[in-house]
Amino acid sequence: MKNIIFIIAALSILANCEKNQSPIDIPVDPNDTIPSVTDTPIIQLGKGYVLKNGVVWNAPFEAWFYHSDSVFQIWVEHVNSNLYGEHFFLQDIPCKKGRYPVELRRVLINHRNQIPDANFAIFQDFDQGMGMYEIDTTRTDHFLEILRYDWEEKTVEGKFQVFLRQTLTSPGPGVPDYISLTEGKFHLKIKEP
């Protein structure tokens, strides 16, 4: 209420000013300041977050430089006690601020074009592929956005969204046909390979 009265008083003072009159200094209450959004990390350093098919996927995120110090990759792997595991990676990510499309990864072509690509896999006992996924090329809403990159600290912060379709003709039992990874965010230290 105090702020509303203050604003009304300030507006009435400004309305009574003449064109050639000196500006009036209006005191600012320091409690009314809003911190800059760009200074606030989107998630704690060393963490990642994503919804996998609408459910939080509790898996650790890691990042490594990828063939040079100008691109990196993000690796997410979760293995249950029964050795049922899932892993996801985004690679060929430029070490600079920007929003990038995510393209289909061509396994036989190592193009290193600084356009991120992604894959997802489900496996059993570390060596039995149960589900392999690649970018759904019928969609155009895949993205990876680097919000901050610190060259000195080698930390990166960003967001992503990808949609992946099954590529195996005989997937394992209970394996979904489609994987949606949405509301993804990360704040990671990039490790040396």
N, C-alpha and C positions, 0 to 999 in steps of 0.2 A: 504494500500500500504506500509505503514511504517513497518508493521509486516512482510510482505513478504520479504522486503529487509533485515530485521533483521534475518529472518530464513535462507535466502540464505547466508548471511555473516557468520552465526554461522555454517552452514553446511560446508562451504569452510574452515573455521578454523579447524573444526573437521577432515576434510579429510586430512589436512596437519600435523596432530599430528602423532608422532611416538609412537610405542608400549610402551616404557618405560617412556614416558613423563608424567609429573604431569597433573592432570585434569585441564581444564580451566573453571573458573567460568564465566557463562554467566548470566548477570543480567536479572531478570524477571520483566516485567512490571506489577504492581499490577492491572492495569485495564484489563489485559488479563485473570485474574483468573475466573474460572467458579464455582459458588456455588455448593455445594454437593446436589445432588437430594434427598438424604435421609433426609436432614434437612428441606426440603420444604414440608409443608402439601399438600396433594392432594386436599383438600377442607377445607373451613373454619370450625373451631370448632363449633359443634352444628348443622351441616348441613349434608344433604344427597342429592344424585342426582341419577336418573336412567331414562333410556328411557323405556317407557312402550309401546310395539308394535311400536317402532320407534319414539315416541313423548315424550318430556320431561314431566314427571309426577310430578307436583308441589304438593307434599304432605310432611308433616313434618315427620322426622325420629327421633325415640327415642330408647334408649337402657336401659335394666334392667338386673341385675344379675338374673340368672335362677337357682333356687334351691340351689345355693352355690356361692362362689366368684371365682370359677374356670371356670364357663361357663356363657354366657350371651345370650340375645335374642335381636333382632332388630325388632321393631314394626313400621309400616308405615300405617297411616290411613288418609283418605281424605273423608269428608262428604260435599256434596253440600247443598245449601240452600233448595232444594226440598227433602232433607233427602235420596238422592241416595248416597250410600257410597261404598268405596272400602277399604279393608285392606289387608296388606301383612305382613307376619312375617318370619323371619329366626330365629331358636332357636337351642339350644344345641351347641353354638359356643364356642370353647376353648379360654381362655384368654391368648393366646400365639401366637407369630408370626408363620405363616405357611400358606400353601395353602391346602384347604380341599375340598373334593367332597361334593356335597349336595345330600342327599338321600331322598327317599320317606318317608314321615312321616306316621307312622302307628298309627292311632288314639287310638286303644285299647291297644297298647303296649307302655309303657312309658320307653324306653330303656336307655335314658341318656348316650349315648355312646361317647359323644364328637365328633360326626359327625353331622354337621349342617343338618337340614331339613327345608322345606319351604312349605307354603300354601298361597293361595290368595283367597279372597272372595269378592263378590259383593252383596250388600244388599240394601233393600228399607225400610225406616221407622225403621231402627235399628234392626228389627226382622224378616224380610221377605228375606230369602235367594234367590237370583236370579242367582247366579253363584258361584260354588265352583271349585277350581282348585288345582291340586297336580302336583308334579314333573313329567315331561314326561320321563318315564323310558327307552324310545327308544333312548334317547340322552345321550351322555357321556361328554358333554362340560359344565355342570353345575360346578360352583366353587364359593368358598368364600375364599378370601385371607386376612389374617391379616398382615398388613405391619408394624404396631407399636402398642404396648400395654404398657401403663404407669401404673405400679402397684400403685404408690403413688397418682397420680392424677386421677386414674380410667378413663382414656381416651383411646379410641381405634380408629384406622384408618385402613381402608381396602377397598377392591373392591369385587364385586360379579357379577355373571351372572346366571340367571335361566330361564328355559322354562317350562311353566305349561300348563296342558291340563284340559279341562272341565270334571267334574265328575258327575254333575247333569244330569239326563236323561231328565228333563223338565226345561231347563233354562228359565229365564225371557226374555222378548222381548229386542232385540238389544244387547244381551250379547254375546261377542265373544267366539268362541270355544277354542281359544288359547291365552295365555298371554306370551309375551316375555319380560323379564326384562334384559336389557343389559346395558353395560357401567356404572354399578352401582358403587358408591363410597360413603364413609361415614367417618365422623370424629366426634365422639360422646363422651360425658361424660356418663358413665354407672351409672344409678341410683340404689339405693337399692330398693328391692321389697316392 
